C-alpha cells in the first residue's frame, strides 16, 4: 500500500496521542529506523532527538537487543505470570535490585509507566491499611509534576498546568504544595523547605505517601530542582510515618547523569517506579520496586496479596530485551556518553540565550531545554525542525531534546541546530 493510502486510512481510523479525532496535523509516516535515524516514506531521514519519548536510549535496530528479542521468541513469547515464572523475569528483577538504591528488594513487573504508578500507590494504600491506618489514603506531591494518564496518576499530575484539569471532581483530591524552586545547581531555598515541612506535618494523619519525580519534572514542564529537596522529603516522611515514592520512569537508567536521579541525593525511597528506557524502547514494560517493609506489611494485612496482576506481567520477550538493554548499560560506558551529550547540548544551545523569544536555556545530563516566552506553534516548529533534519516534539512553551545515548556529536549538532531554528522562528 502506498504512503498516500496509508495516511488516508490513518486519518480515518487511528487516534493519535494528545490529538483530536480526526487529527488536524498529518503525522509523518515512518518506514524504518536505524541507529538514531528515522526513515520516512518520502525518503527523508531525521535524527531522532526524542529517543521515541525518552525510551530508545540505545537507538534503533541495536544488534544486541535484536538478538535478545529473536532468541527469546524462539523459546517462548509469553506465558502467564500467575503460578509460573521464568529465567528472563528472575534475572531482570535481580538486576533491578542490584542497580537501584539499597533496600529496594522486591520487584513488581507491569505493563507501562502509568501502571507502575498505579501499582506504587496501591502498595502504599494497602501497606497503610494493613497497619490499621486506613485513614491514611491521600497523596502529597508538588506542582509541576506528571505521572501518567490513568486515573490515579492523573490525580497527582499538576492540577492546573497539566492535561487533566477536565477531571477535577472525578479524581481523588490529593494534597499539592508549590513546585520546587528551579535550578539543579541553585542553592536550596530554606523557605521552601519550611513549606514542605508544614504541609507534611499538617496532613500527616491522612497521608499514605509523598510521590515526586526526583531532580527532573518531565512532561509537566522539564524543570530541574536541587537534590537537597529529596533529602528533605526523606527526612520529613520518616519523621511523620509517611511513605516516599520516586517516579523515575523518565529519569531512570542514566538520563540525568546518574543511573537513577535519586542517587544525586543519596537517598532511597520506599517505592520506586521505572519504565521507558527499561527495554531500550523495544517493548512496553515497567516495574515498581519496594522495600521489604512494604512487602511484609502488605503480606500481614487483611488481604495478604498485592491486588494487581496484569495479563502481560513479566512478559518473557520484554524481560529478555530489558536484560539486554541493562547489559549494555552495565559497563558504564553510558556515563561517558551522557557527559559528552551534556557538553554538546550546552555548547550547541548556548546561542539560544540571545534569541528574543527564549526565556531560559537549561541542560542536565542528556536533557536539553529551550523555554520560550509563549506557547510553541506545533505545526510551525515541526516544519522547521524537520527541514533541519531532526525529529523533535515540542510542547507548551518548550522545545527540548532527550536524545539516544549513542548519538554522535554530529547528530547532536543537527538536533541543536534544529532547536535554535525553531526558537528563532518563534
C-alpha positions in Angstrom: 0.0 0.0 0.0 1.4 3.4 -0.9 2.1 6.2 1.5 -0.9 8.3 0.5 -3.3 5.3 1.0 -1.8 4.5 4.4 -2.1 8.1 5.6 -5.7 8.2 4.4 -6.5 5.2 6.5 -4.6 6.7 9.4 -6.7 9.8 9.2 -9.9 7.8 9.1 -9.2 5.3 11.9 -6.1 5.9 14.0 -6.4 8.1 17.1 -3.0 9.5 18.0 -1.9 10.6 21.5 -2.9 14.1 22.7 -4.7 14.8 19.4 -8.3 15.2 18.3 -10.1 12.6 16.1 -9.8 13.1 13.2 -6.4 14.7 13.6 -5.6 18.2 12.3 -1.9 17.8 11.6 -1.0 14.8 9.4 1.7 12.6 11.1 4.9 11.7 9.4 4.9 8.1 8.0 7.9 6.2 9.3 9.0 3.2 7.3 12.1 2.2 9.3 14.7 3.3 11.8 18.4 2.5 12.4 20.9 4.0 14.8 19.4 7.4 15.7 17.7 8.0 12.4 14.0 7.7 11.5 13.4 6.7 7.8 10.3 8.4 6.3 8.1 7.3 3.5 9.1 10.3 1.4 12.8 9.3 1.5 14.0 11.7 4.2 15.9 10.7 7.3 15.6 12.5 10.6 17.9 12.4 13.6 15.6 11.4 16.5 16.1 13.9 19.3 13.4 12.3 21.4 14.5 8.7 21.8 10.9 7.9 21.0 9.6 9.6 24.1 12.8 9.0 26.0 12.9 5.2 25.7 15.2 4.3 22.9 18.4 5.2 24.7 20.5 2.7 22.6 18.9 3.8 19.3 17.2 1.6 16.8 18.0 -1.9 15.5 20.7 -2.4 18.0 22.3 -5.8 17.3 22.4 -6.9 20.9 18.7 -6.0 21.5 17.6 -7.5 18.2 19.4 -10.8 19.1 17.9 -10.9 22.5 14.4 -10.5 21.1 14.9 -13.1 18.4 16.5 -15.7 20.8 13.7 -15.3 23.3 10.9 -15.5 20.7 12.4 -18.9 19.6 11.8 -20.2 23.2 8.5 -18.6 24.2 7.0 -15.2 23.6 4.6 -15.1 26.5 3.4 -17.2 29.5 1.1 -16.1 32.3 3.0 -15.0 35.5 0.4 -16.3 37.9 1.7 -19.5 39.3 4.5 -19.6 36.8 7.9 -17.9 36.5 10.9 -17.9 34.1 14.5 -17.0 33.8 14.2 -13.7 32.0 11.9 -12.3 34.7 14.1 -13.6 37.5 17.2 -12.2 36.0 15.6 -8.8 35.4 14.2 -8.5 38.9 17.6 -9.4 40.4 19.4 -6.9 38.1 17.0 -4.1 39.1 17.6 -4.8 42.8 21.3 -4.6 42.2 21.1 -1.4 40.1 18.7 0.6 42.2 19.4 2.3 45.6 19.9 0.0 48.5 16.9 -1.5 50.4 14.7 -1.8 47.3 14.4 -5.6 47.4 11.1 -6.6 45.7 10.1 -6.0 42.1 6.6 -6.0 40.6 6.8 -6.1 36.8 4.0 -4.4 34.9 3.0 -3.0 31.5 3.7 0.7 31.4 4.8 3.7 33.4 1.3 4.8 34.3 0.6 1.3 35.6 3.8 1.3 37.6 2.5 4.4 39.4 -0.9 2.8 39.9 0.9 -0.2 41.5 3.1 2.1 43.7 0.0 3.8 45.1 -1.8 0.6 45.6 1.3 -0.7 47.5 1.2 2.4 49.8 -2.5 2.2 50.4 -2.5 -1.5 51.2 0.5 -1.1 53.4 -1.2 1.7 55.5 -4.4 -0.3 55.7 -2.6 -3.4 56.8 -1.2 -1.4 59.7 -4.7 -0.4 60.8 -4.3 3.1 59.3 -7.0 3.2 56.7 -7.4 6.9 57.1 -4.0 7.4 55.5 -5.1 7.3 51.9 -4.2 10.7 50.4 -1.0 11.5 48.4 1.1 14.7 48.6 3.1 16.0 45.7 4.4 19.2 44.4 3.0 21.1 41.4 4.6 20.9 38.0 4.6 17.1 38.1 3.5 14.4 35.6 2.9 10.8 36.5 0.8 9.3 33.7 -2.6 9.3 32.1 -4.5 6.6 34.0 -6.8 7.8 36.9 -4.6 7.6 40.0 -1.5 9.1 38.2 -3.7 11.9 36.8 -4.7 12.8 40.4 -1.1 13.7 41.2 -0.2 15.5 38.0 -0.2 19.3 38.1 -3.9 20.2 38.7 -3.7 23.4 36.8 -0.9 23.3 34.2 -1.4 19.6 33.4 -3.7 18.0 30.9 -6.1 16.7 33.5 -8.0 19.7 34.8 -11.0 18.3 33.0 -11.3 15.6 35.6 -11.5 17.8 38.7 -14.2 16.4 40.9 -13.8 12.9 39.5 -10.2 12.2 40.5 -9.2 11.7 44.1 -8.4 15.0 45.8 -4.7 15.0 46.6 -2.5 17.5 48.6 -0.4 19.8 46.5 2.5 22.1 47.5 4.2 24.7 45.2 6.6 23.4 42.7 10.2 23.2 43.9 12.4 26.2 43.1 14.0 25.8 39.7 17.7 25.1 39.2 19.7 21.9 39.7 22.7 23.9 40.9 20.8 26.7 42.7 21.2 26.6 46.5 18.2 25.2 48.3 15.6 27.7 49.5 15.0 27.4 53.3 11.6 28.9 53.0 10.6 26.2 50.6 11.9 23.5 53.0 9.6 25.1 55.6 6.7 24.9 53.2 7.3 21.2 52.7 7.7 20.6 56.4 4.5 22.5 57.3 2.4 20.7 54.6 3.5 17.2 55.5 3.1 17.9 59.3 -0.4 19.3 58.7 -1.6 16.4 56.6 0.4 13.5 58.2 -2.6 11.8 59.6 -4.2 11.4 56.2 -1.1 10.9 54.0 -0.3 7.5 52.8 2.7 8.7 50.7 4.5 11.6 49.1 5.2 11.0 45.4 7.5 13.1 43.2 9.8 13.0 40.2 13.3 13.3 41.5 15.6 16.1 40.2 13.7 16.5 36.8 10.0 17.1 36.4 9.4 15.7 32.9 6.2 16.2 30.9 5.0 18.7 33.5 7.5 21.2 32.3 11.0 19.9 32.0 12.0 21.7 35.2 15.1 20.8 37.2 15.4 21.1 41.0 18.2 20.7 43.6 18.6 17.2 45.0 18.6 18.5 48.6 14.8 18.7 48.4 14.7 14.9 48.0 16.8 14.6 51.2 14.4 16.9 53.0 11.4 14.8 51.8 13.1 11.6 53.0 13.6 13.1 56.5 10.1 14.5 56.7 8.4 11.4 55.5 10.3 9.3 58.0 9.5 11.7 60.8 5.8 11.7 60.1 5.4 8.0 59.2 4.6 8.7 55.6 5.9 6.6 52.7 8.1 8.2 49.9 7.6 7.2 46.2 10.0 8.3 43.5 8.8 8.2 39.9 11.9 7.6 37.8 10.1 6.5 34.7 11.7 9.3 32.7 14.9 9.9 34.8 16.0 6.3 35.3 18.8 4.5 33.6 21.3 7.3 33.2 19.3 10.2 31.7 20.4 12.8 34.4 24.0 11.6 34.6 23.4 9.1 37.4 21.9 5.7 36.9 18.9 6.9 38.9 18.2 10.5 39.8 17.7 9.6 43.4 21.4 8.9 43.6 22.1 12.6 43.2 20.6 12.9 46.7 21.9 9.7 48.1 18.5 8.7 49.4 16.3 5.6 49.0 12.6 5.9 48.6 10.2 3.3 50.0 8.8 2.7 46.4 10.5 3.3 43.1 8.8 3.4 39.6 10.9 2.7 36.5 9.9 2.3 32.8 10.6 3.9 29.4 14.3 3.1 28.8 14.0 -0.2 30.7 13.7 -2.2 27.4 15.6 0.3 25.3 12.4 1.4 23.7 11.7 -2.1 22.2 8.6 -3.2 24.2 6.3 -1.7 26.7 7.4 -2.7 30.2 7.8 -1.0 33.6 8.5 -2.0 37.2 7.6 -1.0 40.7 10.2 -1.7 43.4 9.7 -1.6 47.1 11.4 -2.2 50.4 11.0 -5.4 52.5 9.0 -3.4 55.0 6.3 -2.5 52.4 6.1 -6.1 51.2 6.0 -7.5 54.7 3.3 -5.0 55.7 1.0 -6.0 52.8 1.6 -9.7 53.4 0.4 -9.3 57.0 -2.8 -7.4 56.1 -6.4 -8.4 55.8 -5.7 -9.1 52.1 -2.2 -10.6 52.2 -1.5 -10.2 48.5 -0.9 -7.1 46.3 -4.2 -6.9 44.5 -2.8 -6.4 41.0 -2.0 -8.8 38.1 -1.6 -7.5 34.5 -2.2 -10.1 31.8 1.3 -9.4 30.3 3.1 -9.1 33.6 6.6 -10.4 33.3 6.3 -10.9 29.5 9.4 -13.0 28.6 10.1 -11.0 25.4 10.1 -7.7 27.3 12.1 -9.2 30.1 14.7 -10.6 27.7 15.2 -7.3 25.8 15.2 -5.4 29.1 18.0 -7.7 30.3 20.0 -7.0 27.2 19.4 -3.3 27.5 20.6 -3.2 31.1 23.5 -5.3 30.0 24.5 -2.6 27.6 24.5 -0.1 30.5 26.4 -2.4 32.8 29.9 -1.5 31.5 29.4 2.2 32.5 30.0 3.5 29.0 26.7 5.4 29.2 28.3 7.7 31.8 30.9 8.9 29.3 28.2 9.2 26.6 25.8 11.2 28.8 28.6 13.6 29.8 29.6 14.1 26.2 26.0 14.7 25.3 25.6 17.2 28.1 28.7 19.1 26.9 27.4 19.1 23.3 24.0 20.3 24.3 25.4 23.1 26.5 27.6 24.3 23.6 25.0 23.9 20.9 22.2 25.5 22.7 24.1 28.4 24.3 23.4 30.8 21.4 19.7 30.5 22.1 20.1 32.7 25.2 20.4 35.7 22.8 17.1 34.9 21.0 14.3 37.3 21.9 11.6 34.6 22.3 13.8 32.4 24.6 13.2 32.8 28.3 15.5 30.0 29.6 18.1 27.6 28.4 18.8 24.6 30.6 20.8 21.3 30.3 21.2 18.4 32.6 22.7 15.1 31.6 21.2 14.0 28.2 18.4 16.6 28.5 18.4 20.0 26.8 15.6 22.5 27.1 14.7 25.8 25.5 11.8 27.5 27.2 10.1 30.3 25.2 8.1 33.2 26.5 4.9 31.9 24.7 3.4 28.6 23.7 5.1 26.8 20.7 3.2 26.7 17.4 3.5 22.9 16.9 2.9 22.9 13.2 5.5 25.6 12.6 8.0 24.1 14.9 7.6 20.6 13.4 8.1 22.1 9.9 11.2 23.9 10.9 12.9 21.1 12.8 12.2 18.5 10.1 13.6 20.9 7.5 16.8 20.9 9.5 16.9 17.1 9.6 15.7 16.4 13.1 12.7 15.0 14.9 11.5 16.8 18.0 8.2 17.0 19.7 7.8 20.5 21.4 5.0 21.1 23.8 3.6 24.0 25.7 6.4 26.7 25.7 9.2 24.1 25.4 11.5 23.0 22.6 13.5 20.2 24.1 15.6 17.1 23.4 16.3 13.8 25.2 18.5 12.1 22.5 19.7 8.5 22.5 23.0 7.9 24.3 24.5 6.6 21.0 24.1 10.0 19.3 27.3 11.3 17.8 28.5 14.8 18.1 27.4 15.3 14.5 23.9 14.0 15.3 23.7 16.4 18.3 24.8 19.3 16.1 21.8 18.5 13.8 19.4 18.4 16.8 20.7 21.6 18.5 20.7 23.5 15.1 17.1 22.4 14.6 16.2 23.6 18.1 17.8 27.0 17.5 16.0 27.4 14.2 12.6 26.6 15.8 13.3 29.1 18.6 14.3 31.7 16.1 11.1 31.0 14.1 9.1 31.6 17.2 
